Amino acid sequence: MKYIFNMKQLRKRTIKLLVLLSTFIVSFILAEALSITISPSTSLSLAQALPTCSAIPRLLQAPDSKTSAPLPPTLSSTSVPGPAPRIDRVGFPKNYQNAFKLIYVVDRPDNKQVRVICGNEIAAAVKPGQLFPYGSVFVMEIYRAKQDPDGNVVKDEKGQYIRETLTAIYVHRKEKGFGADYLENRTGEWEYIGYRPDQTYLPNGAPGKTNACAACHLKLAGQSEDYVFRQE
């Protein structure tokens, strides 16, 4: 009888140990999964080390008052815009120039623009090739480049375009369920919106008019890059 009692006690202890071990393993797996989902990238501390969006390493030339008013960037368009969200769920990110991180700056010879790409800390912390988590927000500032009287782009001492006039601010955000209204041009769960510098909507960036943004990201960025243009 004593032997049977000892065996029962041993069995109970063994079961408790197995339960504790299983709980530890499951907790570890969940922690790893959450770390991949919430921060699939370099740590936020590395993202925080990036310069702010306002710290653009380019000259900013005061616009010439004699020149014509700046025009928004030209996007491919049709007489009837494609399907797009009719409500602005993206929103203008307040104080983004100080709160967002500078990702990269690119010159566009085809339309004589300087494009400045910034992201919030969630987006800025993502490693190359990994998906962006929900809550990722990008801002693309579009500047007209400085030109000489003949229309040639004027460059600085580093051979880079000089930002002259801010013409547009495009924003795209990733949230659960976003993007369905773009139909065949859906880019995952991203939605887009375009503003003038005074935060009013651009004609081709207003609610219901952003299908061209999604189509561009779908065709040129692609699903494998989470529909985001990247400069690795």
N, C-alpha and C positions, 0 to 999 in steps of 0.2 A: 504493500500500500504506500509506503514511504517513497518507493522508487517511482510509482505512478504519479504521486504528488509532485515530485521533483521534475519529472518529465513535462507535466502540465505547466509548471512555473517556467521551465526553460523555453517551452513552446510560446508562452505569452511574451516573454522577454524578446524572443527572436522576432515575433510578429511586430512588436513595438519598434524594434530596431529597423526592421524592413520598412515600416510606415514612415519613420523619421527620415530614413535614407531616401525613400521615394519622394517625400515632400521636399527635401533639399534639392534633389535632381530636377524636379518640376520647377521649383523656384528659380534655379539657375538658368534653365532653358527659357523661362518667361522673361527673366531679366535680360538675357542676351537678345531675345526677340524684340523687346521694347527698345533696347539701345539701338538696334538696327532701324526700327521704325521711326523713332523720334529723332535720332541724330545719326543718320546714315553716312557719316562724313567725319572729317576732321572735327575735333572737339570745338565747342563754341568758343573756347578761349583762343583758338587759332583764328576763328572768324572775327572775334573782337579785336585781334591784332591788325586786321586790315584797315586801311585808311577809310575815313568816312567818304560818302559820295561827293561832298563838297571839295575834297582835296584832289581835284583833277589836275594831273601833271601837264597841263596845257595852258598856253596863253589865252586870255580872253580879251578880245579886241572890242572896244566900245563901238556899237553900230553907227554907221554914217547916217545922219538924219536926212541926207539928200537922196539916199537910196529908197527904193520902194519898200512897202511893208513886207515882212517875211511871210512866206507861204508855207503851209503845212507840207509834210513829205508826200510825195506822190505814191499812191498805192494802186495796184491794179483794181479796176472797178468795172462794173457793168451798169446798164441803165436801171436794172432791178437788183438791189443788193441781195446776196445770199442770206439764208437763214442765220440768225444770231440771237443771243439773249436780248430781250427788249427792256430788261431792267439792269441797271448798273449794280452788280453785286461785288464788283472789284473795289471801287472806291478810290479816291485820291488819298495816298498815304501822307498824312500831315507830317511836316518836319523830316521828310525822308532824307534830305541832304545831310542832316546831322545824325540821323538814326540809322540809315542804311549804309552798307559797305560798298566801296568801289570795287567792281569786279574787273572790268576792262574798258578801254577806250579804243575805238576803231575809226579810221578814216574811210570815207566812201567816195572814191573818185568818180563813180558813175553819176552821182547826184550832188557832188561837192558838199558833203555833209560830214560832221563829226558826230558820232553816236557814243554816248556814255551809258554804260550798263551798270546798274547798282542793284543790290539785293538786300532784303532784310537779313537778320542774323541766321534765321532758319535756313534760308536759301544759300547764304554765303558759306555755310559750314559743310555743304555737301561735297563729297569727293567726286572726281571725274568718273563718269559712267554710272553713277548710282542715281536712283530715283529721288526726286525732291519730295519731302513729306508735305502733308497738308499744312497750310499756313504759310507756304513759301510765296513771296511776293517779289517781283522784279519791276524796276523802273528803267525805261529807256528814254533818256533825254536826247533830243535831236537838235543840233545846232547847224546853222548855215555857216560854212567856212568863209573866211575872209578872202576876197578876190580883188585883183587889180582892175583898172578901168577896162581892160580887154576881156575880162571874165575868167582870167587864169587864177587858180588858187594860189594864195600867198602862204608860204610855209615858214616855220620858225627855224632857229639855228640847228635843230635836230632833224629837220626835214619833215616835220609833222604839221598837219593843218592847224590853223589858228581859229579857235571858236570865236564867232562874231555875234550871232543872234540866236537865242533859244527860240525855236519855232514850235516844238511839240513835246509832249510828255506822254508816253505810252506806258501803261501799267498792265501787268497780267498776274493773276493770282490762282493758286491751286487750292481747292477745297473739295470736300467729298460731295459728289453729285454735280459738280460744275461741268459745263461744256456740252451737255446733251442737246442744247438748242442749235448747235452748229450742224447737226445731222451728219452728212457724209464727210464734212470737214472737221469733225470733232477731233480735238487734240487732247485725249485723255480727259482729265478733270481740271483743265485750265480755262479761264475766261479772260477776255481782253477789253480794254477801254482806252480811249485817247482823249487827252486834254490839251487845250492851249495853256500857255504859261499863267494865264489868269484863272485857270481851273474851270473854265467853261469847256464844253465838249467840242472837239474837232468835228467837222462835217463827216469825215470818214472814220471817226472813232467814237461816235455817240452810240448809245444803246440801240440795238437793232441794225447797226452798220459795221460791225466788226468781223464779219465773215472773212474778209480779205486777210485779216491778221491770223486767224486760225488756219486758213488755207496755206499761207506762207510758211507758218511753223510746221504744218503737216507735211508739206512737200519738200522743204529745204532743211528742216531740223530733224524731223523723223521720230518715230516711236522709240527707236533704240536709245535715243538721247533724251527721252521723256519730253520730246517736243520743244526743247530749249536749245537755243544757239549757245554753244560753249566755246571758250578759248582756253584750251588746256594749258 
